[in-house]
């Protein structure tokens, strides 16, 4: 029925830190014809025919073309949520959960 982010697809970042969301399907694909990143129900990045379109992207979010990842700098609570990377119109394995935690000592803990 539904796609869910398991423990292997959760990223934890301290507020104010930097984080990265890998696009697992891009790492596994032999050839990428198109790639999309969604946050919740909003498309934020689309690549088709080597043309990159940034839709509703916050200023602190950048797309990394070499790996298909999203890089998020100076993380805020607004960056929390479900992100989905879709490669070649296949929806498997691309769901990531991004958690922003209250800042304590400034360290970043990433889980993959």
C-alpha positions as CSV (number, residue, x, y, z in Angstrom):
1,X,0.0,0.0,0.0
2,X,2.1,2.8,1.3
3,X,5.8,3.9,1.2
4,X,7.4,4.4,4.6
5,X,10.8,5.4,5.6
6,X,12.5,2.7,7.6
7,X,15.3,3.2,10.1
8,X,17.9,3.0,7.2
9,X,16.4,6.1,5.5
10,X,16.3,8.6,8.4
11,X,18.6,11.5,8.7
12,X,19.0,13.4,12.0
13,X,20.6,16.9,12.0
14,X,21.0,19.5,14.7
15,X,19.2,22.8,14.2
16,X,21.7,25.2,12.5
17,X,23.9,22.3,11.2
18,X,24.2,20.9,7.7
19,X,22.8,17.7,6.4
20,X,22.6,15.7,3.2
21,X,19.8,13.5,1.8
22,X,21.2,10.8,-0.5
23,X,19.2,9.7,-3.5
24,X,19.5,5.9,-3.2
25,X,17.8,5.1,-6.6
26,X,20.3,7.5,-8.3
27,X,23.2,5.6,-6.8
28,X,21.7,2.3,-8.1
29,X,20.6,3.4,-11.6
30,X,22.7,2.5,-14.6
31,X,21.4,5.5,-16.5
32,X,19.3,8.4,-15.3
33,X,16.7,9.7,-17.7
34,X,14.8,11.8,-15.2
35,X,15.1,12.5,-11.5
36,X,12.7,14.3,-9.1
37,X,12.9,15.3,-5.5
38,X,9.7,15.9,-3.6
39,X,9.2,17.3,-0.1
40,X,5.8,16.1,1.2
41,X,3.5,16.8,-1.8
42,X,5.7,19.6,-3.4
43,X,8.1,18.9,-6.2
44,X,11.4,20.8,-5.4
45,X,13.8,19.5,-8.0
46,X,13.4,18.0,-11.5
47,X,16.0,16.8,-14.0
48,X,15.1,15.8,-17.5
49,X,17.4,15.6,-20.5
50,X,20.2,17.0,-18.4
51,X,18.2,20.2,-17.6
52,X,17.8,21.0,-13.9
53,X,14.7,22.8,-12.7
54,X,14.5,24.0,-9.1
55,X,10.9,24.4,-8.2
56,X,9.9,25.3,-4.6
57,X,13.4,25.2,-3.0
58,X,14.3,27.1,0.1
59,X,17.5,29.2,-0.1
60,X,19.4,26.8,2.1
61,X,18.7,23.7,-0.1
62,X,21.0,22.8,-2.9
63,X,20.9,19.9,-5.4
64,X,24.1,17.9,-5.9
65,X,24.1,16.8,-9.6
66,X,27.0,14.4,-9.2
67,X,25.2,12.1,-6.8
68,X,21.6,13.2,-7.0
69,X,21.6,14.2,-3.3
70,X,20.1,17.2,-1.6
71,X,22.3,19.3,0.6
72,X,20.7,21.4,3.3
73,X,22.7,24.1,5.1
74,X,21.9,26.0,8.3
75,X,19.0,23.6,9.0
76,X,15.8,24.9,10.5
77,X,12.7,23.1,11.8
78,X,10.9,24.0,8.6
79,X,13.3,21.6,6.8
80,X,12.0,18.6,8.7
81,X,9.8,16.2,6.8
82,X,9.5,13.4,4.2
83,X,11.6,13.8,1.1
84,X,11.2,11.4,-1.8
85,X,13.7,10.9,-4.7
86,X,12.2,9.4,-7.8
87,X,14.5,8.2,-10.6
88,X,13.2,7.2,-14.1
89,X,9.6,7.3,-12.7
90,X,10.3,4.5,-10.2
91,X,9.2,5.2,-6.7
92,X,11.0,2.5,-4.8
93,X,13.7,3.1,-2.2
94,X,13.8,6.9,-2.5
95,X,11.9,7.9,0.6
96,X,13.9,9.7,3.3
97,X,12.8,11.2,6.6
98,X,14.7,14.3,7.7
99,X,14.6,15.1,11.4
100,X,15.9,18.4,12.8
101,X,16.8,18.3,16.5
102,X,17.3,21.0,19.1
103,X,20.9,22.2,19.1
104,X,23.0,21.2,22.1
105,X,26.8,20.9,21.4
106,X,26.7,21.6,17.7
107,X,27.5,18.1,16.5
108,X,25.6,16.4,13.7
109,X,24.5,12.8,13.9
110,X,23.6,11.2,10.6
111,X,22.1,7.8,10.3
112,X,21.9,5.9,7.0
